């Protein structure tokens, strides 16, 4: 290869570590949460046994929840600093161009447009995934807090909200893992 190719760094080391923490903590939450929800399933029994029993699974789940929460807090502080202090553009927020990019991409995929759209650093699908992650972060955090602290929750809200939080958390995990 005699041609010299230019490389672009998409994420710096800190951002890569942030992504790794997010992936590991979310995946741990999904696995440990699902094996608790379906504890009588043979796969769940094997995973629970492998991890050292149900109490250890619950401890691992809570540690992952704290890491997931702190990673999210770090992300929001960092984004606030970058946008409001350093005056950088919030490039992950969708705009009008993303609607046209989605439309032109669809038209290109079905053969009604020859050229695919020219997309910015983050395309419309990445921006939608980011918004879904933010939405899921808040919902998982809220429902997780409610399940972790049912007494505090029932002091603030009717008692029926705790089982509802459990159902919502299951729905979030199912949607996010598909």
LOTI-791576 format. One record per residue: residue number from 0; chain; y, x, z of N, C-alpha, C in turn. Coordinates in Angstrom, 1 decimal, always signed. Layout:
% residues N
+------+-------+--------+--------+--------+--------+--------+--------+--------+--------+--------+
: resi : chain :     ny :     nx :     nz :    cay :    cax :    caz :     cy :     cx :     cz :
+------+-------+--------+--------+--------+--------+--------+--------+--------+--------+--------+
:  NUM :     A :      Y :      X :      Z :      Y :      X :      Z :      Y :      X :      Z :
...
+------+-------+--------+--------+--------+--------+--------+--------+--------+--------+--------+
//
This chain:
% residues 178
+------+-------+--------+--------+--------+--------+--------+--------+--------+--------+--------+
: resi : chain :     ny :     nx :     nz :    cay :    cax :    caz :     cy :     cx :     cz :
+------+-------+--------+--------+--------+--------+--------+--------+--------+--------+--------+
:    0 :     A :   -1.2 :   +0.8 :   +0.0 :   +0.0 :   +0.0 :   +0.0 :   +1.2 :   +0.9 :   +0.0 :
:    1 :     A :   +1.8 :   +1.0 :   -1.1 :   +3.0 :   +1.8 :   -1.3 :   +4.3 :   +1.0 :   -0.9 :
:    2 :     A :   +4.2 :   -0.3 :   -1.1 :   +5.4 :   -1.1 :   -0.8 :   +5.6 :   -1.1 :   +0.7 :
:    3 :     A :   +6.9 :   -1.0 :   +1.1 :   +7.3 :   -1.1 :   +2.5 :   +7.6 :   -2.5 :   +2.8 :
:    4 :     A :   +6.9 :   -3.1 :   +3.8 :   +7.1 :   -4.4 :   +4.2 :   +8.0 :   -4.5 :   +5.5 :
:    5 :     A :   +8.9 :   -5.4 :   +5.5 :   +9.8 :   -5.5 :   +6.7 :   +9.1 :   -6.5 :   +7.6 :
:    6 :     A :   +9.1 :   -6.1 :   +8.9 :   +8.5 :   -6.9 :   +9.9 :   +9.7 :   -7.6 :  +10.8 :
:    7 :     A :   +9.5 :   -8.8 :  +11.1 :  +10.4 :   -9.5 :  +11.9 :   +9.7 :   -9.9 :  +13.2 :
:    8 :     A :  +10.4 :   -9.6 :  +14.3 :   +9.9 :  -10.0 :  +15.6 :  +10.3 :  -11.4 :  +15.9 :
:    9 :     A :   +9.3 :  -12.3 :  +16.0 :   +9.6 :  -13.7 :  +16.3 :   +9.9 :  -13.9 :  +17.7 :
:   10 :     A :   +9.2 :  -13.3 :  +18.6 :   +9.4 :  -13.4 :  +20.1 :   +9.4 :  -12.0 :  +20.7 :
:   11 :     A :  +10.3 :  -11.8 :  +21.7 :  +10.3 :  -10.6 :  +22.4 :   +9.1 :  -10.7 :  +23.5 :
:   12 :     A :   +8.9 :   -9.6 :  +24.2 :   +7.8 :   -9.5 :  +25.1 :   +7.9 :  -10.6 :  +26.2 :
:   13 :     A :   +9.1 :  -10.8 :  +26.7 :   +9.3 :  -11.8 :  +27.8 :   +8.9 :  -13.2 :  +27.3 :
:   14 :     A :   +9.3 :  -13.5 :  +26.1 :   +8.9 :  -14.8 :  +25.5 :   +7.4 :  -14.9 :  +25.3 :
:   15 :     A :   +6.8 :  -13.8 :  +24.9 :   +5.4 :  -13.9 :  +24.7 :   +4.6 :  -14.1 :  +26.0 :
:   16 :     A :   +5.1 :  -13.4 :  +27.0 :   +4.5 :  -13.6 :  +28.4 :   +4.7 :  -15.0 :  +28.8 :
:   17 :     A :   +5.9 :  -15.6 :  +28.6 :   +6.2 :  -17.0 :  +28.9 :   +5.2 :  -17.9 :  +28.2 :
:   18 :     A :   +4.9 :  -17.7 :  +26.9 :   +3.9 :  -18.5 :  +26.2 :   +2.5 :  -18.3 :  +26.8 :
:   19 :     A :   +2.2 :  -17.1 :  +27.1 :   +0.8 :  -16.9 :  +27.6 :   +0.7 :  -17.6 :  +29.0 :
:   20 :     A :   +1.7 :  -17.5 :  +29.8 :   +1.6 :  -18.2 :  +31.1 :   +1.5 :  -19.7 :  +30.9 :
:   21 :     A :   +2.3 :  -20.3 :  +29.9 :   +2.2 :  -21.7 :  +29.6 :   +0.9 :  -22.1 :  +29.2 :
:   22 :     A :   +0.3 :  -21.4 :  +28.2 :   -1.0 :  -21.7 :  +27.7 :   -2.1 :  -21.6 :  +28.8 :
:   23 :     A :   -2.1 :  -20.5 :  +29.6 :   -3.1 :  -20.4 :  +30.6 :   -3.0 :  -21.4 :  +31.7 :
:   24 :     A :   -1.8 :  -21.7 :  +32.1 :   -1.6 :  -22.6 :  +33.2 :   -2.0 :  -24.1 :  +32.7 :
:   25 :     A :   -1.5 :  -24.4 :  +31.5 :   -1.8 :  -25.7 :  +31.0 :   -3.3 :  -25.9 :  +30.8 :
:   26 :     A :   -3.9 :  -24.9 :  +30.2 :   -5.4 :  -25.0 :  +29.9 :   -6.2 :  -25.1 :  +31.2 :
:   27 :     A :   -5.7 :  -24.3 :  +32.2 :   -6.4 :  -24.4 :  +33.6 :   -6.2 :  -25.7 :  +34.2 :
:   28 :     A :   -5.0 :  -26.3 :  +34.1 :   -4.8 :  -27.7 :  +34.6 :   -5.7 :  -28.7 :  +33.8 :
:   29 :     A :   -5.8 :  -28.5 :  +32.5 :   -6.6 :  -29.5 :  +31.8 :   -8.1 :  -29.4 :  +32.2 :
:   30 :     A :   -8.6 :  -28.2 :  +32.3 :  -10.0 :  -28.0 :  +32.6 :  -10.3 :  -28.5 :  +34.0 :
:   31 :     A :   -9.5 :  -28.0 :  +35.0 :   -9.8 :  -28.3 :  +36.4 :   -9.5 :  -29.8 :  +36.6 :
:   32 :     A :   -8.5 :  -30.4 :  +35.9 :   -8.2 :  -31.8 :  +36.1 :   -9.3 :  -32.7 :  +35.5 :
:   33 :     A :   -9.8 :  -32.3 :  +34.4 :  -10.9 :  -33.1 :  +33.7 :  -12.2 :  -33.0 :  +34.5 :
:   34 :     A :  -12.5 :  -31.9 :  +35.0 :  -13.8 :  -31.8 :  +35.8 :  -13.7 :  -32.6 :  +37.1 :
:   35 :     A :  -12.5 :  -32.7 :  +37.6 :  -12.3 :  -33.6 :  +38.8 :  -12.4 :  -35.0 :  +38.5 :
:   36 :     A :  -11.8 :  -35.4 :  +37.3 :  -11.8 :  -36.8 :  +36.9 :  -13.2 :  -37.3 :  +36.6 :
:   37 :     A :  -14.0 :  -36.4 :  +35.9 :  -15.3 :  -36.8 :  +35.5 :  -16.3 :  -35.9 :  +36.2 :
:   38 :     A :  -16.2 :  -35.9 :  +37.5 :  -17.0 :  -35.0 :  +38.4 :  -18.5 :  -35.2 :  +38.3 :
:   39 :     A :  -19.0 :  -36.4 :  +37.9 :  -20.4 :  -36.6 :  +37.8 :  -21.0 :  -36.3 :  +36.5 :
:   40 :     A :  -20.2 :  -35.9 :  +35.5 :  -20.7 :  -35.4 :  +34.2 :  -21.4 :  -34.1 :  +34.4 :
:   41 :     A :  -22.5 :  -33.9 :  +33.6 :  -23.3 :  -32.6 :  +33.8 :  -22.4 :  -31.4 :  +33.5 :
:   42 :     A :  -21.6 :  -31.4 :  +32.5 :  -20.7 :  -30.3 :  +32.2 :  -19.8 :  -30.0 :  +33.3 :
:   43 :     A :  -19.2 :  -31.1 :  +33.9 :  -18.3 :  -31.0 :  +35.0 :  -19.0 :  -30.4 :  +36.2 :
:   44 :     A :  -20.2 :  -30.8 :  +36.5 :  -21.0 :  -30.3 :  +37.6 :  -21.2 :  -28.8 :  +37.4 :
:   45 :     A :  -21.5 :  -28.4 :  +36.2 :  -21.7 :  -27.0 :  +35.9 :  -20.4 :  -26.2 :  +36.1 :
:   46 :     A :  -19.3 :  -26.7 :  +35.6 :  -18.0 :  -26.0 :  +35.7 :  -17.6 :  -25.9 :  +37.2 :
:   47 :     A :  -17.8 :  -27.0 :  +37.9 :  -17.4 :  -27.0 :  +39.3 :  -18.3 :  -26.0 :  +40.1 :
:   48 :     A :  -19.5 :  -26.0 :  +39.8 :  -20.4 :  -25.0 :  +40.5 :  -20.0 :  -23.6 :  +40.1 :
:   49 :     A :  -19.7 :  -23.3 :  +38.8 :  -19.3 :  -22.0 :  +38.4 :  -18.0 :  -21.5 :  +39.1 :
:   50 :     A :  -17.1 :  -22.5 :  +39.3 :  -15.8 :  -22.1 :  +39.9 :  -15.9 :  -22.1 :  +41.5 :
:   51 :     A :  -17.0 :  -22.4 :  +42.0 :  -17.1 :  -22.2 :  +43.5 :  -17.1 :  -23.5 :  +44.3 :
:   52 :     A :  -17.2 :  -24.7 :  +43.6 :  -17.2 :  -25.9 :  +44.4 :  -15.9 :  -26.7 :  +44.1 :
:   53 :     A :  -15.9 :  -28.0 :  +44.5 :  -14.8 :  -28.9 :  +44.3 :  -13.5 :  -28.4 :  +45.0 :
:   54 :     A :  -13.7 :  -27.9 :  +46.2 :  -12.5 :  -27.5 :  +46.9 :  -11.8 :  -26.3 :  +46.2 :
:   55 :     A :  -12.6 :  -25.4 :  +45.7 :  -12.0 :  -24.3 :  +44.9 :  -11.4 :  -24.7 :  +43.6 :
:   56 :     A :  -12.0 :  -25.7 :  +43.0 :  -11.4 :  -26.3 :  +41.8 :  -10.1 :  -26.9 :  +42.1 :
:   57 :     A :  -10.0 :  -27.6 :  +43.2 :   -8.7 :  -28.2 :  +43.6 :   -7.6 :  -27.2 :  +43.9 :
:   58 :     A :   -8.0 :  -26.1 :  +44.5 :   -7.1 :  -25.0 :  +44.8 :   -6.6 :  -24.3 :  +43.5 :
:   59 :     A :   -7.6 :  -24.1 :  +42.6 :   -7.2 :  -23.5 :  +41.3 :   -6.3 :  -24.4 :  +40.6 :
:   60 :     A :   -6.6 :  -25.7 :  +40.6 :   -5.7 :  -26.7 :  +39.9 :   -4.3 :  -26.7 :  +40.5 :
:   61 :     A :   -4.2 :  -26.6 :  +41.8 :   -2.8 :  -26.6 :  +42.4 :   -2.1 :  -25.3 :  +42.1 :
:   62 :     A :   -2.8 :  -24.2 :  +42.1 :   -2.1 :  -22.9 :  +41.8 :   -1.6 :  -23.0 :  +40.4 :
:   63 :     A :   -2.5 :  -23.5 :  +39.5 :   -2.0 :  -23.6 :  +38.1 :   -0.9 :  -24.5 :  +37.9 :
:   64 :     A :   -0.8 :  -25.6 :  +38.7 :   +0.3 :  -26.6 :  +38.7 :   +1.6 :  -25.9 :  +39.1 :
:   65 :     A :   +1.5 :  -25.1 :  +40.2 :   +2.7 :  -24.4 :  +40.6 :   +3.2 :  -23.4 :  +39.6 :
:   66 :     A :   +2.3 :  -22.6 :  +39.0 :   +2.6 :  -21.7 :  +37.9 :   +3.2 :  -22.4 :  +36.7 :
:   67 :     A :   +2.6 :  -23.6 :  +36.3 :   +3.2 :  -24.4 :  +35.2 :   +4.6 :  -24.9 :  +35.5 :
:   68 :     A :   +4.8 :  -25.3 :  +36.8 :   +6.1 :  -25.8 :  +37.2 :   +7.1 :  -24.7 :  +37.2 :
:   69 :     A :   +6.8 :  -23.6 :  +37.8 :   +7.7 :  -22.4 :  +37.8 :   +8.0 :  -21.9 :  +36.4 :
:   70 :     A :   +7.0 :  -21.9 :  +35.6 :   +7.3 :  -21.4 :  +34.2 :   +8.3 :  -22.4 :  +33.5 :
:   71 :     A :   +8.1 :  -23.7 :  +33.7 :   +9.0 :  -24.6 :  +33.2 :  +10.4 :  -24.5 :  +33.7 :
:   72 :     A :  +10.6 :  -24.3 :  +35.0 :  +11.9 :  -24.0 :  +35.6 :  +12.5 :  -22.8 :  +35.0 :
:   73 :     A :  +11.8 :  -21.7 :  +34.9 :  +12.2 :  -20.5 :  +34.3 :  +12.7 :  -20.7 :  +32.9 :
:   74 :     A :  +11.9 :  -21.5 :  +32.1 :  +12.3 :  -21.8 :  +30.7 :  +13.6 :  -22.5 :  +30.7 :
:   75 :     A :  +13.8 :  -23.6 :  +31.5 :  +15.0 :  -24.4 :  +31.5 :  +16.2 :  -23.6 :  +31.9 :
:   76 :     A :  +16.1 :  -22.7 :  +32.9 :  +17.2 :  -21.8 :  +33.3 :  +17.5 :  -20.9 :  +32.2 :
:   77 :     A :  +16.5 :  -20.3 :  +31.6 :  +16.8 :  -19.3 :  +30.5 :  +17.5 :  -20.0 :  +29.3 :
:   78 :     A :  +17.0 :  -21.2 :  +29.0 :  +17.6 :  -22.0 :  +27.9 :  +19.1 :  -22.3 :  +28.2 :
:   79 :     A :  +19.3 :  -22.8 :  +29.4 :  +20.7 :  -23.1 :  +29.9 :  +21.6 :  -21.8 :  +29.8 :
:   80 :     A :  +21.1 :  -20.7 :  +30.2 :  +21.8 :  -19.5 :  +30.2 :  +22.1 :  -19.1 :  +28.7 :
:   81 :     A :  +21.1 :  -19.2 :  +27.8 :  +21.3 :  -18.8 :  +26.4 :  +22.3 :  -19.7 :  +25.7 :
:   82 :     A :  +22.2 :  -21.0 :  +26.0 :  +23.0 :  -22.0 :  +25.3 :  +24.5 :  -22.1 :  +25.9 :
:   83 :     A :  +24.6 :  -22.1 :  +27.2 :  +25.9 :  -22.3 :  +27.8 :  +26.6 :  -21.1 :  +28.2 :
:   84 :     A :  +25.9 :  -20.0 :  +28.5 :  +26.6 :  -18.7 :  +28.9 :  +26.8 :  -17.8 :  +27.6 :
:   85 :     A :  +25.7 :  -17.6 :  +26.9 :  +25.7 :  -16.7 :  +25.8 :  +26.1 :  -17.4 :  +24.5 :
:   86 :     A :  +26.3 :  -18.8 :  +24.6 :  +26.7 :  -19.6 :  +23.4 :  +25.8 :  -19.5 :  +22.2 :
:   87 :     A :  +24.5 :  -19.3 :  +22.5 :  +23.6 :  -19.2 :  +21.3 :  +23.2 :  -20.7 :  +20.9 :
:   88 :     A :  +22.8 :  -20.8 :  +19.7 :  +22.5 :  -22.1 :  +19.1 :  +21.1 :  -22.6 :  +19.6 :
:   89 :     A :  +21.0 :  -23.8 :  +20.0 :  +19.8 :  -24.4 :  +20.4 :  +18.9 :  -24.7 :  +19.2 :
:   90 :     A :  +18.3 :  -23.7 :  +18.6 :  +17.6 :  -23.9 :  +17.3 :  +16.3 :  -24.7 :  +17.4 :
:   91 :     A :  +15.8 :  -25.0 :  +18.6 :  +14.6 :  -25.8 :  +18.8 :  +14.9 :  -27.3 :  +18.8 :
:   92 :     A :  +16.2 :  -27.7 :  +18.8 :  +16.5 :  -29.1 :  +18.8 :  +16.6 :  -29.6 :  +17.4 :
:   93 :     A :  +15.9 :  -30.7 :  +17.1 :  +15.9 :  -31.3 :  +15.8 :  +17.2 :  -31.8 :  +15.3 :
:   94 :     A :  +17.4 :  -31.7 :  +14.0 :  +18.7 :  -32.2 :  +13.4 :  +18.4 :  -33.0 :  +12.2 :
:   95 :     A :  +19.4 :  -33.4 :  +11.5 :  +19.3 :  -34.2 :  +10.2 :  +18.5 :  -33.4 :   +9.2 :
:   96 :     A :  +18.7 :  -32.1 :   +9.1 :  +17.9 :  -31.3 :   +8.1 :  +16.4 :  -31.5 :   +8.3 :
:   97 :     A :  +16.0 :  -31.6 :   +9.6 :  +14.6 :  -31.7 :   +9.9 :  +14.0 :  -33.0 :   +9.3 :
:   98 :     A :  +14.7 :  -34.1 :   +9.3 :  +14.3 :  -35.3 :   +8.7 :  +14.0 :  -35.1 :   +7.2 :
:   99 :     A :  +15.0 :  -34.5 :   +6.5 :  +14.8 :  -34.2 :   +5.1 :  +13.7 :  -33.2 :   +4.8 :
:  100 :     A :  +13.6 :  -32.2 :   +5.7 :  +12.5 :  -31.3 :   +5.5 :  +11.1 :  -32.0 :   +5.6 :
:  101 :     A :  +11.0 :  -32.9 :   +6.6 :   +9.7 :  -33.6 :   +6.7 :   +9.5 :  -34.5 :   +5.5 :
:  102 :     A :  +10.5 :  -35.2 :   +5.0 :  +10.4 :  -36.0 :   +3.8 :  +10.0 :  -35.1 :   +2.6 :
:  103 :     A :  +10.7 :  -34.0 :   +2.4 :  +10.5 :  -33.2 :   +1.2 :   +9.1 :  -32.5 :   +1.3 :
:  104 :     A :   +8.7 :  -32.2 :   +2.5 :   +7.4 :  -31.6 :   +2.7 :   +6.3 :  -32.6 :   +2.4 :
:  105 :     A :   +6.5 :  -33.9 :   +2.8 :   +5.5 :  -34.9 :   +2.5 :   +5.5 :  -35.1 :   +0.9 :
:  106 :     A :   +6.6 :  -35.2 :   +0.3 :   +6.7 :  -35.4 :   -1.2 :   +6.0 :  -34.2 :   -1.9 :
:  107 :     A :   +6.2 :  -33.0 :   -1.4 :   +5.6 :  -31.8 :   -1.9 :   +4.0 :  -31.9 :   -1.8 :
:  108 :     A :   +3.6 :  -32.3 :   -0.6 :   +2.2 :  -32.4 :   -0.3 :   +1.4 :  -33.5 :   -1.2 :
:  109 :     A :   +2.1 :  -34.5 :   -1.6 :   +1.5 :  -35.5 :   -2.4 :   +1.8 :  -35.3 :   -3.9 :
:  110 :     A :   +2.5 :  -34.2 :   -4.2 :   +2.7 :  -33.8 :   -5.6 :   +3.9 :  -34.4 :   -6.3 :
:  111 :     A :   +4.8 :  -35.0 :   -5.5 :   +6.0 :  -35.6 :   -6.1 :   +7.2 :  -34.7 :   -6.1 :
:  112 :     A :   +7.0 :  -33.5 :   -5.6 :   +8.1 :  -32.5 :   -5.5 :   +7.4 :  -31.1 :   -5.8 :
:  113 :     A :   +8.0 :  -30.3 :   -6.7 :   +7.4 :  -29.1 :   -7.0 :   +7.5 :  -28.0 :   -5.9 :
:  114 :     A :   +8.7 :  -27.9 :   -5.3 :   +9.0 :  -26.9 :   -4.3 :   +8.9 :  -27.4 :   -2.9 :
:  115 :     A :   +8.3 :  -26.7 :   -2.0 :   +8.4 :  -27.1 :   -0.6 :   +9.8 :  -26.9 :   -0.1 :
:  116 :     A :  +10.1 :  -27.5 :   +1.0 :  +11.5 :  -27.3 :   +1.5 :  +11.7 :  -25.9 :   +2.1 :
:  117 :     A :  +12.9 :  -25.4 :   +2.0 :  +13.2 :  -24.1 :   +2.7 :  +13.5 :  -24.4 :   +4.1 :
:  118 :     A :  +12.7 :  -23.9 :   +5.0 :  +12.8 :  -24.3 :   +6.4 :  +13.4 :  -23.1 :   +7.2 :
:  119 :     A :  +14.1 :  -23.5 :   +8.3 :  +14.7 :  -22.5 :   +9.2 :  +13.6 :  -21.8 :  +10.0 :
:  120 :     A :  +14.0 :  -20.9 :  +10.9 :  +13.1 :  -20.2 :  +11.8 :  +12.1 :  -21.1 :  +12.4 :
:  121 :     A :  +12.5 :  -22.2 :  +12.9 :  +11.6 :  -23.2 :  +13.5 :  +11.6 :  -24.5 :  +12.6 :
:  122 :     A :  +10.4 :  -24.8 :  +12.1 :  +10.4 :  -26.0 :  +11.3 :  +10.3 :  -27.3 :  +12.1 :
:  123 :     A :  +10.3 :  -28.4 :  +11.4 :  +10.4 :  -29.7 :  +12.1 :   +9.2 :  -30.0 :  +12.9 :
:  124 :     A :   +8.0 :  -29.5 :  +12.5 :   +6.8 :  -29.7 :  +13.3 :   +6.8 :  -28.9 :  +14.6 :
:  125 :     A :   +7.3 :  -27.7 :  +14.5 :   +7.4 :  -26.9 :  +15.7 :   +8.4 :  -27.5 :  +16.7 :
:  126 :     A :   +9.5 :  -28.1 :  +16.2 :  +10.5 :  -28.7 :  +17.0 :   +9.9 :  -30.0 :  +17.7 :
:  127 :     A :   +9.1 :  -30.7 :  +17.0 :   +8.5 :  -31.9 :  +17.6 :   +7.5 :  -31.5 :  +18.6 :
:  128 :     A :   +6.7 :  -30.5 :  +18.4 :   +5.8 :  -30.0 :  +19.4 :   +6.5 :  -29.5 :  +20.6 :
:  129 :     A :   +7.6 :  -28.9 :  +20.4 :   +8.4 :  -28.4 :  +21.6 :   +8.9 :  -29.6 :  +22.4 :
:  130 :     A :   +9.4 :  -30.6 :  +21.7 :   +9.9 :  -31.8 :  +22.4 :   +8.7 :  -32.5 :  +23.2 :
:  131 :     A :   +7.6 :  -32.5 :  +22.5 :   +6.4 :  -33.1 :  +23.2 :   +6.0 :  -32.3 :  +24.4 :
:  132 :     A :   +6.1 :  -31.0 :  +24.3 :   +5.8 :  -30.2 :  +25.5 :   +6.8 :  -30.4 :  +26.6 :
:  133 :     A :   +8.1 :  -30.6 :  +26.3 :   +9.1 :  -30.9 :  +27.3 :   +8.8 :  -32.2 :  +28.0 :
:  134 :     A :   +8.5 :  -33.2 :  +27.1 :   +8.2 :  -34.6 :  +27.6 :   +7.0 :  -34.5 :  +28.5 :
:  135 :     A :   +5.9 :  -33.9 :  +28.1 :   +4.7 :  -33.7 :  +28.8 :   +4.9 :  -33.0 :  +30.1 :
:  136 :     A :   +5.7 :  -32.0 :  +30.1 :   +6.0 :  -31.2 :  +31.3 :   +6.6 :  -32.1 :  +32.4 :
:  137 :     A :   +7.6 :  -32.9 :  +32.0 :   +8.2 :  -33.8 :  +33.0 :   +7.2 :  -34.9 :  +33.5 :
:  138 :     A :   +6.4 :  -35.5 :  +32.6 :   +5.5 :  -36.5 :  +33.0 :   +4.4 :  -35.9 :  +33.8 :
:  139 :     A :   +3.8 :  -34.8 :  +33.4 :   +2.7 :  -34.2 :  +34.2 :   +3.3 :  -33.8 :  +35.5 :
:  140 :     A :   +4.5 :  -33.2 :  +35.6 :   +5.0 :  -32.8 :  +36.9 :   +5.3 :  -34.0 :  +37.8 :
:  141 :     A :   +5.8 :  -35.0 :  +37.3 :   +6.1 :  -36.2 :  +38.1 :   +4.8 :  -36.9 :  +38.6 :
:  142 :     A :   +3.8 :  -37.1 :  +37.7 :   +2.6 :  -37.7 :  +38.1 :   +1.8 :  -36.8 :  +39.0 :
:  143 :     A :   +1.8 :  -35.5 :  +38.7 :   +1.1 :  -34.5 :  +39.5 :   +1.7 :  -34.5 :  +40.9 :
:  144 :     A :   +3.0 :  -34.5 :  +41.1 :   +3.6 :  -34.6 :  +42.4 :   +3.2 :  -35.8 :  +43.1 :
:  145 :     A :   +3.2 :  -37.0 :  +42.4 :   +2.8 :  -38.2 :  +43.0 :   +1.4 :  -38.2 :  +43.6 :
:  146 :     A :   +0.5 :  -37.6 :  +42.8 :   -0.9 :  -37.5 :  +43.2 :   -1.1 :  -36.5 :  +44.3 :
:  147 :     A :   -0.3 :  -35.4 :  +44.3 :   -0.4 :  -34.4 :  +45.3 :   +0.2 :  -34.8 :  +46.6 :
:  148 :     A :   +1.2 :  -35.7 :  +46.6 :   +1.9 :  -36.2 :  +47.7 :   +2.0 :  -37.7 :  +47.8 :
:  149 :     A :   +0.8 :  -38.3 :  +47.9 :   +0.8 :  -39.8 :  +47.9 :   +1.6 :  -40.5 :  +49.0 :
:  150 :     A :   +1.7 :  -39.8 :  +50.2 :   +2.4 :  -40.4 :  +51.3 :   +3.9 :  -40.4 :  +51.0 :
:  151 :     A :   +4.4 :  -39.3 :  +50.6 :   +5.8 :  -39.3 :  +50.2 :   +6.1 :  -40.3 :  +49.1 :
:  152 :     A :   +5.2 :  -40.3 :  +48.1 :   +5.4 :  -41.2 :  +47.0 :   +5.5 :  -42.7 :  +47.4 :
:  153 :     A :   +4.6 :  -43.0 :  +48.3 :   +4.5 :  -44.4 :  +48.7 :   +5.7 :  -44.8 :  +49.7 :
:  154 :     A :   +6.3 :  -43.8 :  +50.2 :   +7.5 :  -44.1 :  +51.0 :   +8.7 :  -44.4 :  +50.1 :
:  155 :     A :   +8.7 :  -43.9 :  +48.9 :   +9.8 :  -44.1 :  +48.0 :   +9.5 :  -45.2 :  +47.0 :
:  156 :     A :   +8.2 :  -45.5 :  +46.7 :   +7.8 :  -46.4 :  +45.7 :   +6.7 :  -47.3 :  +46.2 :
:  157 :     A :   +6.4 :  -48.5 :  +45.6 :   +5.3 :  -49.3 :  +46.0 :   +4.0 :  -48.5 :  +45.9 :
:  158 :     A :   +3.0 :  -48.9 :  +46.7 :   +1.7 :  -48.2 :  +46.7 :   +0.9 :  -48.2 :  +45.4 :
:  159 :     A :   +1.2 :  -49.2 :  +44.6 :   +0.5 :  -49.3 :  +43.3 :   +0.8 :  -48.2 :  +42.3 :
:  160 :     A :   +1.9 :  -47.4 :  +42.6 :   +2.3 :  -46.4 :  +41.7 :   +1.4 :  -45.2 :  +41.7 :
:  161 :     A :   +0.7 :  -44.9 :  +42.8 :   -0.2 :  -43.8 :  +42.9 :   -1.4 :  -43.9 :  +41.9 :
:  162 :     A :   -2.1 :  -45.0 :  +41.9 :   -3.2 :  -45.2 :  +40.9 :   -2.6 :  -45.2 :  +39.5 :
:  163 :     A :   -1.4 :  -45.7 :  +39.3 :   -0.8 :  -45.7 :  +38.0 :   -0.5 :  -44.3 :  +37.5 :
:  164 :     A :   -0.1 :  -43.5 :  +38.4 :   +0.2 :  -42.1 :  +38.1 :   -1.1 :  -41.4 :  +37.7 :
:  165 :     A :   -2.2 :  -41.7 :  +38.3 :   -3.5 :  -41.1 :  +37.9 :   -3.9 :  -41.5 :  +36.5 :
:  166 :     A :   -3.7 :  -42.8 :  +36.2 :   -4.0 :  -43.2 :  +34.8 :   -3.1 :  -42.5 :  +33.8 :
:  167 :     A :   -1.8 :  -42.4 :  +34.1 :   -0.8 :  -41.8 :  +33.2 :   -1.2 :  -40.3 :  +33.0 :
:  168 :     A :   -1.5 :  -39.7 :  +34.1 :   -1.9 :  -38.2 :  +34.0 :   -3.1 :  -38.1 :  +33.0 :
:  169 :     A :   -4.1 :  -39.0 :  +33.1 :   -5.3 :  -38.9 :  +32.3 :   -4.8 :  -39.1 :  +30.8 :
:  170 :     A :   -3.9 :  -40.1 :  +30.6 :   -3.5 :  -40.3 :  +29.2 :   -2.7 :  -39.1 :  +28.6 :
:  171 :     A :   -1.9 :  -38.4 :  +29.5 :   -1.2 :  -37.3 :  +29.0 :   -2.1 :  -36.2 :  +28.6 :
:  172 :     A :   -3.1 :  -35.9 :  +29.5 :   -4.1 :  -34.8 :  +29.2 :   -4.9 :  -35.1 :  +27.9 :
:  173 :     A :   -5.2 :  -36.4 :  +27.7 :   -6.0 :  -36.7 :  +26.5 :   -5.2 :  -36.5 :  +25.3 :
:  174 :     A :   -3.9 :  -36.9 :  +25.3 :   -3.0 :  -36.8 :  +24.2 :   -2.7 :  -35.3 :  +23.9 :
:  175 :     A :   -2.5 :  -34.5 :  +25.0 :   -2.1 :  -33.1 :  +24.8 :   -3.3 :  -32.3 :  +24.3 :
:  176 :     A :   -4.5 :  -32.6 :  +24.7 :   -5.7 :  -31.8 :  +24.3 :   -6.2 :  -32.2 :  +22.9 :
:  177 :     A :   -5.7 :  -33.3 :  +22.3 :   -6.2 :  -33.6 :  +21.0 :   -5.5 :  -33.0 :  +19.9 :
+------+-------+--------+--------+--------+--------+--------+--------+--------+--------+--------+
//
